[in-house]
Amino acid sequence: MSGLSKKRVLLIIGGGIAAYKTLDLIRRLREKGIAVRAVMTAAAQHFATPLSVASLSGEKVFTDLFSLTDEAAIGHIELSREADLIVVAPATADLLAKMAHGLANDLASTLLLATDKKILVAPAMNLRMWLAAPTVRNVATLRADGVIFSGPGDGDMACGEYGPGRMSEPLEILAAIEAALTGDTVLPLPAYPRADAAVAGALDGRRVVVTSGPTHEPIDPVRYIANRSSGKQGHAIAAAAQAAGASVTLVSGPVALADPAGVTTVHVETADEMRRAVEAALPADIFIGAAAVADWRTAETAPEKLKKAAGAEQSLTLVQNPDILAAIGWRDRDRPALVVGFAAETESLIEHAQKKRLAKGCDLIVANNVGRGSNVFGGEMNEVTLIAADGSERWPSLSKKEVATKLIARLARQLNEARI
Ligand SMILES: Cc1cc2nc3c(=O)[nH]c(=O)nc-3n(C[C@H](O)[C@H](O)[C@H](O)COP(=O)(O)O)c2cc1C
């Protein structure tokens, strides 16, 4: 037996007359000790029977995409990848067209699109089909994609014409298969940068505290003062910091979001509870105050539900809540190296945000316009401007997740460059 004896070929048989020659190919592959698992298209089964293919290959023949997992406990991804090489013989004009265009509407074409292995095709068709402009274009595309071609050769066609389009003889295909199997058959995955690649590991060993969501300030046992913050941005920041390797504490007001995986989440209701939870989570390297903390609370919380008196007005006396951001920004002891605040403004965004940064002792303010029509509260997108001591930076409209990743990347860079 040759060094190919442990190799496996996934053989896709297309619907052409030359399918009869493929039976001989299976026999010769097995003589070399190469295992063959066959897939037949619907059309192929008009030219050869699954029974004869199964008998020659000694393995179950696959024909239907949707019965894969039920019948054989093997999914199409597994089937497309367990082989060392995929061979298509005969490769019909139709299969070449599907491959060139990435169609995946049956088992054969889905496997061809899902595979991570080299593909070798042995085209077989009438010469006019082979020379037709669409086939010529498809073949050029497939060659550029790295598909290996064996043939076709010139010869007499089953239809009585003479020319190119005749499937290579089994021994020629076998030689091409052997050559393909001796090289590296796994195709590299096309480069696709991870969304969080910019920050992976950048905050290893760092502690980050993030606040998120609104606060609820009780009026009486059933009513409270709230705001429209959904917590999506703050939660995304906590998740991005965690993905960057930080140990993260998220102090969250009442939101309808799941706690981010791997993040210590502390649930609070009021601004006062939030302040205490943040202080308990210090020391930290970075504090990011993304919560929409209520500025005011009622001077007193009614112990019982307030009753409506007919026609009478009801007024609430409000007192200011603790300013968590300023308390952290101006902290003498244990001040995080970077303190970041959010400014949700409805007018004069930059001017107000600059003032806020100075007033609260922050290193950075992330300013966003939450005015009418901005759709920031509760939405998936955010358009922010970063305001630092040395200037401002406007980011395009991004998903809240992208804003989070970019922000964490920037903070990590700042922290690491400053060697804090
Ligand atoms: C008798 C007969 C012979 C055929 N021979 C071929 C052929 O050699 N090559 C080809 O590309 N198509 C041939 N076709 C057409 C294909 O069978 C048809 O395009 C089919 O849709 C291909 O399906 P598949 O690519 O899923 O196997 C033939 C059709 C018939 C009826």
The ligand as a MOL file (V3000), in Angstrom:
LIG
                    3D

  0  0  0     0  0            999 V3000
M  V30 BEGIN CTAB
M  V30 COUNTS 31 33 0 0 0
M  V30 BEGIN ATOM
M  V30 1 C -28.7990 11.7940 -21.0770 0
M  V30 2 C -28.2160 13.0120 -20.4160 0
M  V30 3 C -26.8790 13.1640 -20.3790 0
M  V30 4 C -26.3070 14.2840 -19.7750 0
M  V30 5 N -24.9610 14.4250 -19.7360 0
M  V30 6 C -24.4070 15.5310 -19.1910 0
M  V30 7 C -23.0040 15.7000 -19.1610 0
M  V30 8 O -22.2320 14.8460 -19.5980 0
M  V30 9 N -22.5110 16.8010 -18.6180 0
M  V30 10 C -23.3110 17.7700 -18.1190 0
M  V30 11 O -22.7890 18.8000 -17.6550 0
M  V30 12 N -24.6420 17.6370 -18.1070 0
M  V30 13 C -25.2180 16.5370 -18.6560 0
M  V30 14 N -26.5680 16.4000 -18.6590 0
M  V30 15 C -27.3940 17.4340 -18.0510 0
M  V30 16 C -27.3750 17.2990 -16.5450 0
M  V30 17 O -27.7970 16.0090 -16.1600 0
M  V30 18 C -28.2650 18.3730 -15.9250 0
M  V30 19 O -27.6650 19.6490 -16.1800 0
M  V30 20 C -28.4430 18.1740 -14.4650 0
M  V30 21 O -29.2460 19.2280 -13.9680 0
M  V30 22 C -27.1430 18.1710 -13.7240 0
M  V30 23 O -27.3920 18.0320 -12.3380 0
M  V30 24 P -26.1970 17.9500 -11.3070 0
M  V30 25 O -25.2000 18.9740 -11.6760 0
M  V30 26 O -26.8530 18.2510 -9.9790 0
M  V30 27 O -25.6790 16.5820 -11.3280 0
M  V30 28 C -27.1360 15.2700 -19.2230 0
M  V30 29 C -28.5150 15.0830 -19.2470 0
M  V30 30 C -29.0500 13.9660 -19.8500 0
M  V30 31 C -30.5380 13.7870 -19.8540 0
M  V30 END ATOM
M  V30 BEGIN BOND
M  V30 1 1 1 2
M  V30 2 1 2 3
M  V30 3 2 2 30
M  V30 4 2 3 4
M  V30 5 1 4 5
M  V30 6 1 4 28
M  V30 7 2 5 6
M  V30 8 1 6 7
M  V30 9 1 6 13
M  V30 10 2 7 8
M  V30 11 1 7 9
M  V30 12 1 9 10
M  V30 13 2 10 11
M  V30 14 1 10 12
M  V30 15 2 12 13
M  V30 16 1 13 14
M  V30 17 1 14 15
M  V30 18 1 14 28
M  V30 19 1 15 16
M  V30 20 1 16 17
M  V30 21 1 16 18
M  V30 22 1 18 19
M  V30 23 1 18 20
M  V30 24 1 20 21
M  V30 25 1 20 22
M  V30 26 1 22 23
M  V30 27 1 23 24
M  V30 28 2 24 25
M  V30 29 1 24 26
M  V30 30 1 24 27
M  V30 31 2 28 29
M  V30 32 1 29 30
M  V30 33 1 30 31
M  V30 END BOND
M  V30 END CTAB
M  END
